[in-house]
Amino acid sequence: MKFFPESTLHQLEFDKIKDLLAEYCRTEYARSKSLQLRIHTKLVFIESALQQTNEFKTILQGGDHFPNDFYINISREIKLLGIPGASLSGEQFLLLKKLTDNTNNIFRWLDAERRAAYPGLSHVIDGVYYEKAIKLLIEEVVDETGAVKDSASEELAKIRMSLYRKRNELRKVFDRIVSKMNKQGYLADIEESFMNGRRVLAVFAEQKRMIKGVLHAESDSRRTSFIEPEETTELNNEIFSLEYEETKEVYRILRDLTKKLSIYAGLLKNYYDIAGEYDFIKAKARLAIAIGGNYPLLKDKAHVQLINAYHPLLLLYNSKLNKPTIPVNLTLNESNRILVISGPNAGGKTVTLKTVGLLQVMLQAGLLVSVSPDSEMGIFKQLMIHIGDTQSLEFELSTYSSHLKNMKHFMENANGKTLFFIDELGSGSDPNLGGAFAEVIMEELAYKHSFGIVTTHYLNLKVMANKVPGIINGAMQFDEKNLLPLYKLQIGKPGSSYTFSIAERIGLDKKLISKARKLVDDDHFQLDKLLNSTEQDLQQIDKEKTDLRKMLQENAQLKKEMQQLMDKERHRQEMELLKQQNKISEEKLIYLKDMERRLKAMVIEWRKAEDKGSVLKMIHALLFNQKERFKTEKHQKKLNEKFEEVGGDIKVADKVKMKNNRTVGIVKEIRGKKAILQVGVVPITVALKDLVVVVDKAVPDA
């Protein structure tokens, strides 16, 4: 990606993003890659980097552990491995073994299922294989502490066995000498020590001539002399010689192992790079989580559609202070390529411009960006920026001269793959003349189909944005009542600078304000006043829309809760009905079992009885009574379906039901404790206590 000027990335604070990323790295490989982060223009590279980061982000948020735990810088060891005649130490071979184990863990973790789930992360190890021989060769020679094993060669085993024996022999001789000298009172408190790798006696200085041997040294106070006894000199010489032989053999073994592993130097370099690459991807994922980064829809063309986009550095800063950050929502496409943002100073115009620029650079560097995942972002080949005072003292250029010099480069080099940002277009010169040049510059950039954002206070540019195809207006909203910027971008309309409103609110003399107004062109003043009024009206509409949206959400929630209550009540009624049906079925089952038991008993009785006729009568009576009972229950069920008992005092003309046989009739007359009923065409006299008032279910009582 091409940048103009060279300080573009610094002005967009991309260097701070790289520093943040480097802080999340644990390997030197990843830190170096973070600080030298490349910005791509090819879709395939950007997609691969974003996919890998997004996959690792998913792993981290899911609480899973990716087994990449090797963070030591061993680039020097790997280089030495490839140099003929070089030799690594046991500790260095131990590091290579740990690197190999780390690679094995990664290969085992990325099984067939996970390779399908994380294709981006799997791509890192494509073309690389795990070589078990590396670990086996090292384990044959080096133990878990990095020391060369006795079994590494027969010669080494022989030397170390001889050393063991000689050291034991020396210990016995030396212990005997120490015991003897202690009895004679020749030895100091420390008794013995080591000098130049040889075991010596710590003798009082005045007694040193009493002991035959070699004087190695004296203490600082010259009160103690360190003497190697004559009896142990030969043993010490033999041990020293054996230790030298051991060192030579160990060096030979390690050099031989280095030679054997040199054929795997390239593979081990791949292992080292893989560990660093996964650390780099993990760092990008951790940064994404910190800034709320997501993977937007990527398009291989010039396009910007940001939904709830945040400036990542501002978001982190405000989060520490528990302050809210206002997101940016804007779209730049083939129809609307250039956005002209107007509004009061300190209202967020420059922050909006920098937010879009920084997020675009981050995306093309393979970093997840702090936008909604529904956002759409394209790819640009060059990025141009002009922010703030860029006058050059070296070339004695004024602010406006420097401004025009940059605009000249913009117009000469911009194309359909260019994204540009201009802060305060036309500033630094006479408003009328500067505004005229600004119009020409914008027309030229629009003609070249470039994409960009321009901030301005010029009214002519605000008017122009509605006339020239491809250029649209945008305004930073402002709370005129409280004189506070709202930092919210509104697309489709220009914004007021609130010059006179701010002057009035801060208490400037009204006469001075009035005088200033008279000096301003009337049309100019009326337009700014109209923009001011329109913006406040739109803010009120936005507020009402927000309130309405909130009410609709509340209504939807209430509707959902009501539906849940209705579903719950319906479920309760169904369960109650099922319970009643189960109860009836249970009663029938009990009845049938009882009938079965009685009939079995009667059959047994019939077999035993001499008078078969009497038993048959009993069976007949039982079955007949049950038939009558079924008829009664069926009749009762029909009555229950047709009539409902209401109770209460019985009066003439009431519809009543007899409790004994469930017959329904009309009360014609009441005589004391009895009532005369009309049942069909027959009058019946029944005691009042045996009657209950009912109503017809089909005809509700008025």
N, C-alpha and C positions, 0 to 999 in steps of 0.2 A: 504494500500500500504506500502511495506517495503522500507526503505531507508538505504543506506550506503554511507558515514558515517552518524552519527546523524546530522551533520551540513549541510546535503545536501540541505534542503529547504532554509537555511540561505544563502548558497553559490549561490543558484539560485535566491535569492532576493524575494522569495515568501512571506516573512514577510512584505516586503514593499507593495506588492499587497494587503495583508490583512489589512494593515494600511489604504491604500487608500480606500478600500471597507468600512471600519469602519467609515471613514469620511463622507460617503454618507448616513449613517444610522441615524435615528432620535430617535429610541427607544433603551432602554438598552438591550432588548431581541435581537434585530438585531445586535447591536454592539458586544455583547458577542458571538453571533454565528459567526460573521465575523472574530473575533480574534482567534476563535477556529475552524476555517474552516476544515471540514473533507474531506479527499481525498479518493474517493471510487474506488473500482475495479469491481463493478457489473454494468452491462449495464443499468439495470432498474432504478437504483438510479441516474446515470449520465444523462440518457435521460430525466428523469422527471425534474431534476434541470435545465438542459439546455433549455428544452421546456418552463418551467415557465418563465425563464429569457428572453427568446426570445419573448414570448407573451407580457410581460410587456414592453419590448423595443419597440415593435410595437405600443402599446398604447401610450407611451411617444412621439414617433416620429410622431404619428398621431394627437397629440394635444388633445387627450381625457383625461378625468380626472377619475382616479380610486378613489372611495370614501373611502379611508382609512386615516382618519385624527386624529387618537388617538395615541399619542406618550408619554403619561405620564406613569411613572413606578408605577404601583399599585400592584406589586407582594406581598408587605407586607399586603395590605388591603385584598387581596384574601385569604392569609394564615389565617389572623385573622377571616375571615368569616367562616372558617371551624373549628375554635376552640370553643368548648362548653363554654358558659358563657361570651364570648367576646362581645364587643359592638363597632360598628363603629360610627363615628360622622356624622353629616348631610352633611358636605363637602365631606367626603369619600363616602357616598351613592350617592352623586351627580356625583362623578367620575365613579362609577359603572353604573349609568344611562347613562352617556356619552359613556362608552364602549359598552353598550347594543345598543344604538342608532347607533353607528359606525358599529356594526355587522349587524344591520337591513339594513343600507345603502348598505353594501357590498352584502347582500342577494338580495336586490331589484335590484342592478346594474347587478348582474350576473343572468339575466333572461334566459329563455330557449334559445334564440337566441345567447346570449353572451356565455353561457355555451358550446354551440356547436362550437363557434368561438375560445374560449380560454379554452380548456379542461384541460390544465396544471394548470392554475390558479383556475379553478373550483375544482380541486382535493383537494385543501387546505381545503375547507369547507365540503368535503365529510364526512358523518357520524355526522355532527353537525347540530343543528336546532336552529332557532330563537325562544326564549321564551318571549312572550309579557308580561307575568305575572310579570317578574322582574321589568320592567319599571313601570307597574301599581302599584305594591306594594310600590315602592319608591315614586312615585308621590302622593300617598295617604297621605304620612307622611311628605315629605320634599318638600319645594318650590324651585324655580329656583336659590335662593341665598344659599341654603343649610340649611336654618332655618327650624325647625319643625313647621308644620302648627298648627293653633289653633284647626282645625277640626280633628287633629290626635287622640284625645280622648275627651270625655265629661268632664273629670276631668281637663284636661289642659285648655279647653275652659273656664271652671268655674273659675279656678285660675287666668287666664289672664284677665278675666272680672273684678274680684275683684281688681287685681293689677291696672288696668286702672282707676277704680273709686278712689282707695286710692291715687294714684299718682296725680290725678286731685284735690282731696281734699287737699293734701299736697301742691300742687302748689298755690292754692288759699290762704291757711293759710300763706305760706311763703312769697308770694307777699305782703300780708297785713303787715307782720312784717317788710319786707325790706322797704316798703314805710314809715312806722312809724319811723324806726331807721334812715332813711335818713334825715327825717325832724329834728331829734334830733342831727344829725351830728356825729353819732357813727360809721358809716360804712366807710371803706376805698374805694378806687376807684373801686376795683373789685367787691365790694358789697357782692358777694356770691361765693361759690365753693362747691366741693364734697370731702369728706374725708371718706375713708373706705366704700364707697358706700352710704354715708349719706349726705344729703343736709345741709350745714352749712353757717353761716354768717361770712364775713370778717370784723372784728371789729378792730378799732384802739386799740393798746395795753393798752393805758391809760384809755380806756372806757370799758374794758372787765368786770369789776366788776359791771357795770351798767346793764348788761344783764344776766338774769337768764338762765342757761343752762349748757351743758357739753362742756368743753374745749377739743377740739380734737388735735390741733397742733398750732404752731406759725411759722411765717416766719423766714428765716435765719437772717434777720436783727432785729428780735424780735419787729418789729414795728407793725405787724399785727397778731391778734389772730383769730383762726377759731373756732367758737362756734356754737353748735347745740342748738337752742332755746328750752326752756322747753315746749313750746306749741306744738312743732312738734316731740318731742321725741317718744311719743306713736305711732304717725302715721309712723314714720321711722321704729320703731320696727315691726309694722304690715306689712309694705312693705317688710322689710328684711325677715320676716317669710314667706310671700307669694312667694318671689323670691326663697327662699330655696325649697319651695314646688314645684315651677315651675321646678327648676333644677332636682329635684328628678323624677318628672313626665316625663320630656323630656328624661332623662337617661333611665327610664323604657320603654318608647316608642321605643327608638333607640335600646335598647337591645332586645326588642321583635321583631323589624323589622330584626335585625341581625339574630335572631333565625329562622325567617320565610324564610330568603334568604339563610340560610346555606345549604339548600337542593340543591341550585343552584351553590354552590361553585365550583364544578367540571366543570360545564358548563361555568361559568364566567372565569375560568382558560383557557378553550378552546377559549373563545372569545379573551382573552388577548394574547394568543399564536398566534391566527389567525392574529391579528393586527400586532404583531411583525414579523410574517412570511411574510406577504405582504410587510412590510417595508424592510425586508431583501432582498426579491426578487426585489423590486424597486431599492434598492441600487446596486444590481448586474447589473440591466438594465442600470442604470445611469453610472456605471463604464464601461460597454460595449460600450456605446455611446462615452464616453471620449476617449477610446483606439481604437475605430473602430472595436469592437468585433463582431463576427458573429458566427452562428451555423453551423459548418462543418458537413459533412456526417460522422456519427459515426459507427464504425465497431467493433464487439465483437471479436477482434483478435489483435495480434501485427501488427501494420501497421502505417506508417507515410507518408502522402503525403501533403506537405505544399505548397500552392500557395499564393504568395505575403504575406508571414508571416513577422510580425514585432515584435521586442522586445517591449512590451507595455511601459515599463519604459523609454526606449530610445526614443520611439515615442513621449511620453509626454514631455520629456526634449527638444528634437529638435523642437517640435511644439512651445514651449515658446520662443525659439531663432529664430523662422522662418527658421529653417534649414531642408533640406530634409533628410528622412530616407530611406535607401536602403533595399528593402524587400528580404527575403530569399525564394528560391524555391528549394525544394529537395524531394526525395522519398526514403523511406526505405521499402522494401517489402520482400517477401519470396526469391526472386532471388537476390536482392541486399540489404543485411541486415546491412552491416557495411560500413560507409563512412569515407575515410581517406582524411582529408583536409590539404593541404600544401599551402605554399605561404610565403610572407615576414612577418616579425614581424609588429605588429600594423596594420595588413591588415583586421582584422575582424574575424579571425578564432575562437577565444574564444567567441566573441559576438554571432556568428552563433550557436555555441554549446549551449550557455546559452539560446538563443532564443528558440531552440527546446525543451530543458529541461523545461523551465519555462512554455511554452505554454501547454506542456503535463500535467504538474501538475495542471495548472489552469483548463484545460478541465475536468480532473478527480475530481476536486473540484466543478464542476458544474458551472464554469464561462465561458461565451462566450469569445472566443479568437480572437486576432487581426490577422486573416487570411481571405483569400477569402472564401466565403461560398461554393465554389466548392471544397475546400480542403477535404481530407479524413483523419480521425484520428482514431486510434485504442485504445485499453486498455492494459496497462501493469500492472503486479502484483508487480514488484519491480524496483527501480531506483537506479543506482549506479553512483557515480561521483568522479572524481579525477581531481581537478583543482588547479594549482599553487603549491607553496612551502608548503608542508605539513609535514615538518620534526618535530619531537617531541622532545623537550628539556627534557621533563619529563622522557622519556624512553631512552634518549641519542641516538636517531635514526637519522642518516643522512638523507638528502633529498632523496637520492636514496634508502636507506633502507626503509624509510617510503613508498616510491613509490612501491617497490616490495611487501611490506606487504599488501598494498591495492590491488595490482594486484593478489596476492594470494587469497584474499577474493573474488575478481571478478571471477577468474577461478573456484573456488570451489563451488560458489553459483549461478552462472549465469545459465539461462535456456532460453527457447523459449519465455517466458513472461517477459524477462528482457530488460530494456532500460539503456544503460550505456554511460557515457561521460568521455573521457580521454584526458586531455590537455597536449600536449608535451609528448607523450608516449616514454619511454626510456631515457628521459633526466636525467641529474645528474650523468652520468657515462661515461666511455670511449665510444666514438661514435660507434666503431665497436662492442664492447661487449654489450653495451646498445641496439644497433640496433638489435643484434642477439636475445636478450631476448624479445625485442619488437615484433619480428616476431613470436616467440613461443607463446607469449600472445595472439596476434591477431588470430593466427591459432586455438588456444584453444577456444577462444570466438566464432569464426566462426563455429567451430565444434559443439558447444552447441546451435547453432541457435539463439544466442542472437542478439539483435538490438542495434546499437550504432554509435557514432561519435568519431573519433580519430583525433587529430591534431598533426602534426609532421613536422620536417625538414629533417628527415632521408630519403636518396635516396632509401635505400633498401626496406623501407616500401612502397614507391611510386611504385617501380617496383613490389613488392609483390601483391599489390592491383589489378594488371592486371592478376595475375596468379591464385590466390586462389579463388575458387567459393564463391560467397556471399559478396566479398569485392570489393568496387569500389573506384575510385579516385575522388577527387574534388579539385578545386584550387580557391583561392581568387585572383581576378584580381588586377593588379598593373599597373599604368601609369608610364612606365620606363622613358619617356621623361621628365615628370614634377616631378618624384619621389613622386607620391601621390598614396595612396591606393584607390581603387575604391569600396571597401566593397561589391563587387558583387561575389557571388559564382557561379562557373562554374563546372557542373558535368561531369565526364567522362574522365578527364585528370588531371595529377598532375601539381603542380605549382612550379615555381622557387623561391628560396630564395632571388634572386637578390643581392647576397652578394657583388660581384665585381662591379656591375652596381651602387649600392648605394655608394660604396667607391669612384668610379670615379666621380659621380655627386657632391659629397660634397667636392671634390678637394683634396683628399688624394694623396700624392706623388706617381706618376706613377711607380717609381722604386720600391717602397714598394709593390704596387699592383702586379707588375710583379713578384717580388720575392715570394709573397704569392701564385701566380698562379703556380709557378714552384714546390712549396711544396705540391700542391694538386695533387692527382692521376689524370693522363691525362684522363682516361675514366670517372672518377667522374666529372671532369671539363667540358668535352665535353657534358655529359648528362645534366648538369645544364644549359649549354649554349643552348643546343637544346630545353630544356623546356622553357627557356627564350624566344627564337625566336618563338617557336610554340605558346606561350601564346600571344605574340604581334600580330602574324598573325591572331589568332582567334579573338582577340579584334577588328582588322580591319574588319574581316568578319562580326562580330556582328554589327559593325557600319554601314557597307554596307547593312546588312539585315534590320537594323532599318530604314535607308534611303529609301530602296526599299519598306518596309512596309508602310512608310509615303507616298511615291509616289502612291502606290496602293490605299491607303485610299483617297488621293486627287483625283485620277482618278475616284474612285467609287462615290465620292461626286459630281464631275463634271458630270458624267453620270446621276446621280440622278437629278441634276439641269436641265440638257438638257431634260431629260424625262418629267420633270415637265413643262418646257417651251413648249415642243411638245404637251403635254396633254392640256395645256392652250390654245394653238393656235387652236388645233382641236376643243376644246370646243367653242372657239370664232366663228370658221367657222360654226359649227353646229347651234349656236345661230343665226348667221346672216342668214343662210338658213331658219331656222324656222321663223325668223322675216319676210323674203320675202314671205314665204308661207302664213303666217298670213295676210300679207298685201294684197296678191291676194285674199284670202278668204274673207277679209273684203270688198274689192271692189266688189266682186261678190254678197255679201250679200246686199250691198247698191243698186246695180243694180237691184236685185230681188225685194227688197222692193219698189223701184221706179216703176218697172213694175207692181207690185201688185197694187200700188196706182193708176196708170194710167188706168189699166184695170177696177178697181172698179169704177172709175169716168166714163169710157165709158159705163159700164153696166148701171149705173144710167142714163146717157145721153140717152142710147138706150131705156130705159123704158119710158122716158119723150117724146122722139122725135116721130113725126108723120111719118117722112121719115126714116124708119128703115134701108133702104139700104145704105144711106150715112154713117150712124154710123158704119155699118158692114165693109164698105170700109176703114174707119179710123182704125178699129181694125185690119183688114187684113194688111194694110200698116205698122202699128206699128210692128206686129209680123214678117212680111216679112223683114223689115229693120233690125230687131234684128237678124234674121237668117243670113242675109248678113254680119252683124257686127261680128257674131260668126265665119263665114267662114273666114273673113278677119283676125280676131285675130288668128285663128288657122293657117292660111297661114303664118302670121307674125311670129308666134312662131316657125314654121318649118324653116323659113328663118334665124331666130336668132340662132337656133341650128346649121344651116349649114354654115352661113356666119357671119363674124364679120366686123363691120364698122371700117375703118381706117382713113377716111377723106383725106385731102390733095388735091392738084391740079389734075384735071382729064386729062389723056393722052390717046393716041391711044393704044388699046390693054388692057386697064384697065377693070377689071370686076366692074360694077357699079350697083346700085339699085335705082329704081325710088322711090321718097319719097311719091308720092300720092297713087300708087297702089302696091308698094313693089315688082314690077317685076324686075328681074335680067337679065342683058345682057352684051355683049362685045362691047366696043367703037371701031367702024370701022373707023370713020372719024370725025374731028372737024371742023365746019364751023362757025367761029365767036363765038357767044354766044350760039351756039347749037351744039349738037352731034348726030351723026347717030349711033344707036345701032343695033346690030344683036341679036334679041330675037327669038330663034328657027331658022326658015327659013325666018322670016319676018323682014325687016329693019324698024326701027322706029326713027323718029326725035324728040328729047326732049331737052328742055332748060337745059343748064349746071347747073343752080341754083337748078333744081329739081332732081339732081343726087348726089349720094354719093358713094365713092370708097369703095369696100368690098373685103375681101379675104376669101378663103375657109378654115374653121376651121380644116378640116380633113387633109389638106396639108399645113404645115407651110411655110411661105414665106422664101425663101432661102436668 
